[in-house]
């Protein structure tokens, strides 16, 4: 009987509390600050460099991309919080610091594994990477790396 009485009292208190509206006071119109419209693009709408990118074209290579990289293609994986990039030349793995300011981008000297690589693919890729000083992203799926205004490499986004 005591439990039933306790439940009834608790329910009555809860019911009274829920039905007792608090008066909300609105600030008079003269006290409400008026914000000027600002054109803000939400961060979620901006394409991100973060993630894995696979090479889809490289300029100034005298050999076709499939012949330069017969098995797999070089890739980049950006870690924006760590300001680093890791990747593969297809033969060796590497990592380096990356400096990004707006559309400007510069790669530091890479630390690499040291497997002997057949062909010129690794050399062509690393030499091209050294020349990069800007980038752009198209449709969130294509990364263009440029030397001044000349496109040097193009990558496509890869889902892990």
Steps between C-alpha positions, in 0.01 A plus 500: 500500500787738582651444153171582331468819704861598416438444128181708512673789680795492259262494200301795638819705551618414150164589349489836681857583391428416135179703487647812662625707206779743570448845364755570232588860468587630156739787461337812371567555129739786577728267699523219244831527312469494125771301325610599156473222243827313448571260215644200684572173328461219754816296557310187396449652153872561446680211331763344721848379415479239774502144379650284230572627147625289206703644212297521178732714285845651507631759255827495313541123521622365170343164581131414535375484862418126474855425382657729761299330779398153373378343826352776707514879498666733750276639772485769766322483835466838673497530880392863542518504880855368492588724202644197328450287196577130461494311180645253259714544191371148413835356595582682825296654781574856606387771739574870521375825647262706289446873535156622389390863505188571298571357154876494559661164569859392550634154579798444729779252432358147516617224732483179297549129500791393278385224269669500158236595244489398134439772241475875540156526664623577851752759379240677281247508786741633763647764267150621415405514870796732570368759252150532650406837649120514467195277477128495437221248549233447237160355594653355822635212288800636310816655644711713265858569606664790318834673460393863475201479263607183316331174596771246581299213652136406532366257761160343551352437842501137610269360763674272746 
